Amino acid sequence: NARLHADGERERRQSAAMADVARAVGESLRVTEVQRLILRHAMALLRASGACIAVRDGDYLNIETATGACDVLAGLVLPVRGSLAGKVVESGEAVISNAVTNEPDVHARTLQLVSLRETVIVPLRTVRGTVGTLGVMNRDGGFDASDARILQRLADQVSAWFVPLVIAVALIAFAAWAWFGPEPRFVYGMVAAVTVLI
């Protein structure tokens, strides 16, 4: 009975977090603001000490947003080959590790920056394939497959709006520069749009 109550409460928290994220996406075009909200919910749902979002750029992953114990990782560039997040991007499957320092694919610089013990990292998937990762780190008791499912559910919601949102912001940037910017307006508009997309 207590187990059923705990499962029900966990499901209620997940649903509330998903609704909050969906509301934020509908109300804001500020990608970083929405990403931070997602990370806060991921940390709260999984009782983790840190979380981050990494986006693929060719052979590298850029940690775009990080919070909590992962805060210092924001801006870090990871190789796709030679990092746990890269392993997730290449395989399209979640990675759960409760002994990160023993992992052959762990990125050494990451371990220098944060005291990483446990992690669960899931793919951010779109119709174009895996475009990045959502990961959380460190909690008492480690992580398991149910934690990966919860995080994947959140990541799937992120992926559903991520690409359309970035394209919308790029179009808005183009339009603003093309209509209101100094000459050559079209060129400035294209530069602004491409900058957002990159």
Disulfide bonds with the S-S distance in Angstrom:
none
